[in-house]
Amino acid sequence: MSDADFSPEHLKIMKDVLVEHVPHAKAIGLMVEDAKRGEAWLSVPYAEKLIGNPETGVIHGGVITSLLDNACGIAVQLALPERMSIATLDLRIDYMKPATPKLDLMAHTHCYKVTKNIAFVRGTAYHTDEEDPIATCVGTFMLAANRAQPMPMTPEAAAEALKILGQKKENGA
């Protein structure tokens, strides 16, 4: 795939594959809004169930952390030549102000360096203007984190994987 923006079909696949298999991401309503090579824009719609302080209506900081962590991970996946397991090694978040009640959250993340084993990423959480951040982050991600192949993406591939695992089990592997 080139460095061009992803097509609507690619964005749908990313939404299905990179978000749908993460229960917490689904629970907070995380959505992939846009993407290009090494970059991701994600959102979380404002919802009362995400409020951290009922008196102010401010979204809980953990939601912002989840948004940034997932956005960073997706930016890393989009910087890699192929899908592989990754794990967050370090994620530093600097909160600059509380989120504004009743406004949706956005995040833009950029994977700016990939080495043999580590990817480096930075990002911003905001409402409508990335230059007016709620929080910023820098993170590192381990590549091939568990040395296992990622989950298959098609039912046929899943069936083939289960068949292979069954054969290995029968052979005592």
ROSEDO-20841 format. One record per residue: residue number from 1; residue in three letters; z, y, x of N, C-alpha, C in turn. Coordinates in pm, whole numbers. Each point is the difference from the previous one (the first is absolute). Layout:
! residues N
n | res | nZ | nY | nX | caZ | caY | caX | cZ | cY | cX
NUM | ALA | Z | Y | X | Z | Y | X | Z | Y | X
...
END
This chain:
! residues 173
n | res | nZ | nY | nX | caZ | caY | caX | cZ | cY | cX
1 | MET | 0 | -118 | 84 | 0 | 118 | -84 | 0 | 124 | 88
2 | SER | -72 | 101 | -40 | -11 | 122 | 80 | 121 | 90 | -20
3 | ASP | -3 | 114 | 67 | 108 | 97 | -15 | -13 | 83 | -127
4 | ALA | -103 | -25 | -78 | -20 | 75 | -124 | 111 | -32 | -100
5 | ASP | 13 | 86 | -100 | 97 | -26 | -106 | -32 | -133 | -67
6 | PHE | 101 | -61 | -58 | -18 | -127 | -67 | -61 | 22 | -138
7 | SER | -80 | -95 | -43 | -62 | 8 | -132 | 106 | -26 | -107
8 | PRO | -31 | 32 | -126 | 95 | -31 | -108 | 35 | -149 | -6
9 | GLU | -97 | -86 | 35 | 27 | -145 | 0 | 103 | -36 | 107
10 | HIS | -14 | 61 | 120 | 98 | -26 | 106 | 138 | 51 | -39
11 | LEU | 6 | 117 | -64 | 130 | 53 | -44 | 63 | -93 | -101
12 | LYS | -78 | -57 | -90 | 55 | -94 | -99 | 57 | -123 | 70
13 | ILE | -73 | -51 | 99 | 50 | -117 | 75 | 130 | 35 | 69
14 | MET | 7 | 119 | 63 | 122 | 41 | 68 | 115 | 10 | -100
15 | LYS | -28 | 57 | -117 | 105 | 11 | -102 | 49 | -138 | -39
16 | ASP | -95 | -92 | -18 | 37 | -135 | -43 | 72 | -78 | 110
17 | VAL | -50 | 11 | 123 | 52 | -84 | 108 | 118 | 65 | 73
18 | LEU | -10 | 128 | 31 | 100 | 62 | 85 | 121 | 53 | -76
19 | VAL | -10 | 13 | -131 | 113 | 50 | -78 | 51 | -106 | -96
20 | GLU | -90 | -69 | -68 | 40 | -90 | -108 | 90 | -115 | 45
21 | HIS | -6 | -41 | 126 | 83 | -112 | 44 | 138 | 46 | 49
22 | VAL | 29 | 128 | -10 | 130 | 53 | 42 | 79 | 37 | -127
23 | PRO | 93 | -85 | -42 | 70 | 25 | -127 | 65 | 139 | -10
24 | HIS | 60 | 47 | 108 | 64 | 132 | -6 | -103 | 110 | -18
25 | ALA | -114 | -11 | 65 | -107 | 99 | -16 | -47 | 4 | -145
26 | LYS | -15 | -117 | -60 | -38 | -6 | -142 | 108 | 62 | -87
27 | ALA | 125 | -27 | 31 | 112 | 48 | -82 | 9 | 153 | -1
28 | ILE | -35 | 64 | 109 | 8 | 147 | 3 | -131 | 66 | -41
29 | GLY | -101 | -80 | -30 | -128 | 54 | -46 | -91 | 50 | 110
30 | LEU | 18 | -51 | 120 | -79 | 43 | 115 | -150 | -24 | -24
31 | MET | -82 | 99 | 36 | -145 | -12 | -17 | -72 | 52 | 125
32 | VAL | -107 | -70 | 38 | -88 | 48 | 106 | -96 | 100 | -65
33 | GLU | 4 | 124 | 46 | -85 | 104 | -57 | -131 | 16 | 76
34 | ASP | 6 | -12 | 133 | -119 | 16 | 82 | 28 | -66 | 135
35 | ALA | -107 | -26 | 75 | 17 | -63 | 131 | -125 | 21 | 82
36 | LYS | 19 | -1 | 129 | -110 | -10 | 95 | 55 | -70 | 123
37 | ARG | -83 | -25 | 97 | 43 | -76 | 117 | 127 | 59 | 60
38 | GLY | 110 | -78 | -1 | 126 | 41 | 60 | 81 | 101 | -78
39 | GLU | -42 | 35 | -122 | 73 | 98 | -80 | 14 | -48 | -144
40 | ALA | 110 | 41 | -62 | 23 | -38 | -140 | 70 | 114 | -73
41 | TRP | -38 | 15 | -126 | 66 | 95 | -90 | 52 | -82 | -117
42 | LEU | 132 | 1 | -17 | 64 | -76 | -108 | 80 | 95 | -88
43 | SER | 29 | -46 | -120 | 81 | 81 | -92 | 101 | -87 | -72
44 | VAL | 104 | 66 | -48 | 98 | -59 | -91 | 18 | 101 | -113
45 | PRO | -30 | -40 | -123 | 18 | 93 | -111 | 149 | 22 | -28
46 | TYR | 33 | 123 | -39 | 138 | 31 | -36 | 40 | -89 | -118
47 | ALA | 118 | -57 | 8 | 54 | -83 | -109 | 151 | 13 | 0
48 | GLU | 57 | 5 | -118 | 146 | 15 | -11 | 75 | -114 | 67
49 | LYS | -58 | -121 | 0 | 67 | -114 | 63 | 14 | 16 | 151
50 | LEU | -72 | 96 | 60 | 3 | 21 | 145 | 93 | 113 | 42
51 | ILE | 67 | 62 | -98 | 88 | 113 | 29 | 123 | -48 | 77
52 | GLY | 35 | 75 | 105 | 119 | -32 | 78 | 121 | 77 | -47
53 | ASN | -20 | 120 | -53 | 111 | 83 | -49 | -34 | 44 | -142
54 | PRO | 67 | -59 | -99 | -32 | 33 | -140 | 23 | 147 | -35
55 | GLU | 89 | 66 | 72 | 26 | 142 | -30 | -116 | 90 | 42
56 | THR | -69 | -36 | 107 | -110 | 85 | 48 | -138 | -55 | -35
57 | GLY | -9 | -130 | -28 | -129 | -62 | -29 | -84 | -26 | 124
58 | VAL | 59 | 11 | 118 | -73 | -20 | 126 | -20 | -149 | 25
59 | ILE | -122 | -35 | 39 | -32 | -139 | 35 | 86 | -43 | 119
60 | HIS | 45 | -124 | -3 | 84 | -56 | 106 | -76 | -4 | 133
61 | GLY | 69 | 32 | 109 | -60 | -2 | 133 | -57 | -134 | 39
62 | GLY | 57 | -107 | -53 | -52 | -134 | 29 | -141 | -20 | -51
63 | VAL | -36 | 68 | -109 | -136 | -8 | -51 | -96 | 65 | 99
64 | ILE | 42 | 112 | 57 | -83 | 68 | 99 | -13 | -87 | 125
65 | THR | 108 | -64 | 40 | -5 | -92 | 113 | -98 | -113 | -27
66 | SER | 7 | -60 | -118 | -91 | -109 | -36 | -145 | 47 | -2
67 | LEU | -23 | 118 | -56 | -135 | 56 | -4 | -54 | 15 | 141
68 | LEU | 77 | 61 | 89 | -47 | 21 | 137 | -17 | -130 | 77
69 | ASP | 93 | -94 | -15 | -9 | -128 | 70 | -126 | -75 | -43
70 | ASN | -23 | -8 | -131 | -119 | -69 | -49 | -128 | 72 | 42
71 | ALA | 0 | 133 | -8 | -118 | 77 | 40 | -29 | -20 | 149
72 | CYS | 104 | -1 | 81 | -19 | -25 | 144 | -59 | -138 | 23
73 | GLY | 55 | -100 | -67 | -51 | -137 | 15 | -146 | -12 | -39
74 | ILE | -38 | 67 | -108 | -140 | -5 | -44 | -89 | 72 | 100
75 | ALA | 45 | 114 | 54 | -79 | 70 | 102 | -19 | -89 | 123
76 | VAL | 104 | -74 | 38 | -13 | -93 | 112 | -103 | -108 | -33
77 | GLN | 10 | -61 | -118 | -97 | -104 | -38 | -143 | 55 | 5
78 | LEU | -16 | 126 | -40 | -134 | 60 | -3 | -49 | 39 | 139
79 | ALA | 87 | -1 | 99 | -39 | 29 | 137 | -36 | -127 | 77
80 | LEU | 35 | -115 | -53 | -21 | -127 | 69 | -139 | -55 | -26
81 | PRO | -54 | -77 | 94 | -133 | -58 | -21 | -2 | -108 | -108
82 | GLU | 116 | -61 | -27 | 11 | -102 | -105 | 143 | 0 | -51
83 | ARG | 20 | -53 | -122 | 134 | -6 | -55 | 86 | -95 | 81
84 | MET | 126 | 39 | 19 | 97 | -87 | 66 | 139 | 39 | -47
85 | SER | 93 | -88 | 21 | 138 | 29 | -36 | 53 | 110 | 90
86 | ILE | 72 | 94 | -60 | 64 | 107 | 77 | 144 | 13 | -48
87 | ALA | 82 | 62 | 81 | 139 | 25 | -38 | 42 | 136 | 55
88 | THR | 77 | 72 | -80 | 53 | 128 | 43 | 104 | -24 | 109
89 | LEU | -23 | 55 | 118 | 99 | -8 | 108 | 96 | 117 | -8
90 | ASP | -57 | 118 | -19 | 81 | 121 | -3 | -67 | 99 | -94
91 | LEU | 81 | 65 | -82 | -52 | 104 | -89 | 103 | 111 | -4
92 | ARG | -37 | 114 | 56 | 90 | 115 | -1 | -52 | 96 | -106
93 | ILE | 88 | 39 | -90 | -38 | 94 | -106 | 89 | 123 | 11
94 | ASP | -64 | 116 | 2 | 72 | 127 | -3 | -21 | 61 | -137
95 | TYR | 109 | 10 | -76 | -5 | 61 | -133 | 14 | 151 | 16
96 | MET | -92 | 74 | -58 | -1 | 145 | 16 | 48 | 75 | -123
97 | LYS | -13 | -64 | -115 | 47 | 61 | -124 | 1 | -108 | -107
98 | PRO | 75 | 20 | -108 | -4 | -99 | -108 | -133 | 6 | -73
99 | ALA | -39 | -112 | -56 | -118 | -2 | -84 | 27 | 83 | -125
100 | THR | -104 | 62 | -52 | 14 | 83 | -120 | -2 | -90 | -123
101 | PRO | 99 | 12 | -88 | 2 | -82 | -121 | -129 | 15 | -82
102 | LYS | -41 | -112 | -56 | -115 | -10 | -90 | -137 | 10 | 70
103 | LEU | -2 | 10 | 133 | -127 | 1 | 73 | -23 | -135 | 68
104 | ASP | -126 | -46 | -2 | -36 | -124 | 68 | 13 | 17 | 151
105 | LEU | 16 | -111 | 70 | 7 | -1 | 146 | -133 | -46 | 58
106 | MET | -37 | 59 | 112 | -119 | -40 | 74 | 41 | -28 | 144
107 | ALA | -78 | -82 | 67 | 20 | -22 | 144 | -136 | -13 | 65
108 | HIS | -11 | 56 | 118 | -119 | -16 | 84 | 49 | -51 | 135
109 | THR | -54 | -113 | 44 | 41 | -58 | 127 | -124 | -26 | 86
110 | HIS | 23 | 2 | 132 | -109 | -16 | 95 | 45 | -90 | 114
111 | CYS | -68 | -110 | 20 | 25 | -87 | 115 | -83 | 54 | 116
112 | TYR | 68 | 59 | 98 | -71 | 71 | 105 | -15 | -78 | 130
113 | LYS | 66 | -118 | 11 | -12 | -78 | 124 | 31 | -146 | -31
114 | VAL | -87 | -89 | 49 | 22 | -144 | -15 | -11 | -62 | 138
115 | THR | 105 | -72 | 40 | -3 | -75 | 126 | -12 | -148 | -34
116 | LYS | 15 | -86 | 99 | -11 | -144 | -23 | 106 | -50 | -100
117 | ASN | 121 | 56 | 6 | 109 | -52 | -82 | 63 | 102 | -96
118 | ILE | -26 | 128 | 21 | 69 | 105 | -75 | -100 | 102 | -54
119 | ALA | 27 | 49 | -122 | -78 | 111 | -58 | 95 | 116 | -23
120 | PHE | -49 | 119 | 23 | 78 | 123 | -13 | -57 | 83 | -115
121 | VAL | 89 | 52 | -83 | -44 | 70 | -120 | 91 | 118 | -29
122 | ARG | -55 | 101 | -67 | 81 | 114 | -44 | -47 | 39 | -141
123 | GLY | 88 | 69 | -71 | -38 | 35 | -136 | 87 | 109 | -61
124 | THR | -41 | 39 | -119 | 67 | 106 | -74 | 10 | -38 | -147
125 | ALA | 115 | 27 | -60 | 18 | -11 | -145 | 5 | 141 | -56
126 | TYR | -66 | 21 | -112 | -10 | 134 | -57 | -31 | -11 | -149
127 | HIS | -5 | 113 | -68 | -41 | 1 | -140 | -148 | 33 | -13
128 | THR | -39 | 123 | 28 | -139 | 42 | -16 | -60 | 57 | 128
129 | ASP | 85 | 41 | 94 | -47 | 65 | 123 | 60 | -70 | 120
130 | GLU | -84 | -66 | 76 | 49 | -72 | 118 | 66 | 93 | 102
131 | GLU | -33 | 127 | -5 | 60 | 98 | 91 | 140 | 43 | -46
132 | ASP | 44 | -49 | -115 | 134 | 28 | -53 | 71 | -134 | -22
133 | PRO | 37 | -68 | 110 | 50 | -138 | -11 | 141 | -12 | -58
134 | ILE | 19 | -111 | -69 | 133 | -43 | -41 | 64 | -73 | 118
135 | ALA | -82 | -82 | 67 | 46 | -78 | 114 | -118 | -32 | 91
136 | THR | 31 | -21 | 128 | -101 | -47 | 95 | 53 | -127 | 65
137 | CYS | -91 | -78 | 57 | 43 | -124 | 64 | -85 | -32 | 121
138 | VAL | 58 | -78 | 89 | -72 | -66 | 108 | 48 | -145 | 0
139 | GLY | -91 | -91 | 29 | 39 | -140 | -3 | -78 | -84 | 97
140 | THR | 55 | -117 | 29 | -68 | -100 | 80 | 1 | -131 | -77
141 | PHE | -111 | -72 | 11 | -16 | -126 | -71 | -41 | -109 | 97
142 | MET | 63 | -117 | -12 | -36 | -115 | 82 | -122 | -66 | -63
143 | LEU | -98 | -32 | 83 | -120 | -68 | -48 | 18 | -150 | 12
144 | ALA | -63 | -74 | -90 | 13 | -147 | -6 | 147 | -37 | 1
145 | ALA | 75 | 64 | -90 | 146 | -6 | -1 | 55 | -141 | -6
146 | ASN | -56 | -84 | -85 | 55 | -135 | -10 | -99 | -104 | 50
147 | ARG | -106 | 46 | 62 | -104 | -86 | 58 | -63 | -92 | -103
148 | ALA | 22 | 28 | -127 | -61 | -77 | -108 | -117 | 78 | -56
149 | GLN | -92 | -71 | -60 | -112 | 67 | -65 | 49 | 69 | -127
150 | PRO | -58 | 115 | -36 | 36 | 63 | -126 | -38 | -90 | -117
151 | MET | 58 | 27 | -114 | -30 | -77 | -120 | -149 | 5 | -30
152 | PRO | -58 | -113 | -43 | -141 | 0 | -37 | -26 | 97 | -114
153 | MET | -122 | 52 | -7 | -32 | 101 | -100 | -74 | -56 | -121
154 | THR | -46 | -125 | 4 | -72 | -56 | -113 | 69 | -130 | -43
155 | PRO | -16 | -40 | -126 | 57 | -128 | -44 | -56 | -117 | 81
156 | GLU | -129 | 7 | 36 | -61 | -108 | 78 | 67 | -11 | 137
157 | ALA | 22 | 115 | 65 | 65 | 0 | 132 | 143 | -50 | -12
158 | ALA | 68 | 37 | -107 | 137 | -48 | -21 | 2 | -151 | -17
159 | ALA | -94 | -54 | -77 | -7 | -145 | -20 | -27 | -71 | 132
160 | GLU | -91 | 56 | 81 | -31 | -59 | 130 | 122 | 3 | 92
161 | ALA | 75 | 112 | -1 | 120 | 11 | 83 | 104 | -104 | -42
162 | LEU | 19 | -17 | -131 | 96 | -100 | -48 | -43 | -141 | 39
163 | LYS | -129 | -26 | -4 | -52 | -130 | 41 | 31 | -26 | 147
164 | ILE | -25 | 100 | 85 | 26 | -14 | 143 | 149 | -19 | 26
165 | LEU | 84 | 78 | -68 | 145 | -15 | 16 | 45 | -139 | -42
166 | GLY | -57 | -52 | -109 | 33 | -135 | -45 | -36 | -104 | 102
167 | GLN | -117 | 16 | 64 | -43 | -95 | 103 | 91 | 5 | 120
168 | LYS | 41 | 118 | 39 | 90 | 13 | 114 | 134 | -66 | -29
169 | LYS | 49 | 18 | -124 | 128 | -59 | -39 | -9 | -153 | 3
170 | GLU | -113 | -54 | -51 | -19 | -144 | 0 | -7 | -57 | 141
171 | ASN | -55 | 79 | 93 | -14 | -45 | 139 | 124 | 28 | 83
172 | GLY | 106 | 53 | -64 | 124 | 28 | 71 | -2 | 124 | 84
173 | ALA | -95 | 88 | -23 | -9 | 124 | 77 | 95 | 103 | -54
END
